[in-house]
Amino acid sequence: MSVFHDEIEIEDFEYDEDTETYYFPCPCGDKFAITKDDLENGEEVATCPSCSLIVRVIYDKVRKPKFGHLALLFFHVSLSDLMLFALIFRRRLRAESL
């Protein structure tokens, strides 16, 4: 059984796109690290290369990235606006044809 220094949400980590690695400051001055592949494979322990501390990473694989939610919201709003526009346009066409 591992003894974790802390439990930290993945959103609190800093992400490096070049290495596809998440980093979080360690009390020793270095950084805890865990890769994107590790997370996708179910790993939940971020290690520090300079000391023996480890942290448990709180990560929900079902949850989409933050930008994914924004894109979905944007699409939903845009689709709703488009449907409203189509309804208004259709009513105007009917009114003009009468």
Summary of the structure (lengths in Angstrom):
residues: 98
radius of gyration: 23.3
end to end distance: 77.9
largest distance: 80.1
contacts: 216
relative contact order: 0.15
helix: 41%
strand: 26%
